[in-house]
Amino acid sequence: MTEHVYKHIELTGSSPEGFERAIERALARAGESVRNMRWFEVVDTRGFIAEGKIAYWQVTIKVGFTIEE
């Protein structure tokens, strides 16, 4: 196994469809400019309530990516 050096960033995605979709949106958007993403860690999960119901989810994640040689 090759030794890697990782850098990580923190992102917050949101979605009315659920927390998993919020994560997917954050990763998809980051994937447009960040290469070599390898892992993510959920840091925080929140929801917004409107009229007594869940309106949308917000999920903050740390994303690790390898630094290119």
Secondary structure, DSSP 8 states (H G I E B T S, - for coil): -----EEEEEEEEEESS-HHHHHHHHHHHHTTT---EEEEEEEEEEEEEETTEEEEEEEEEEEEEE---
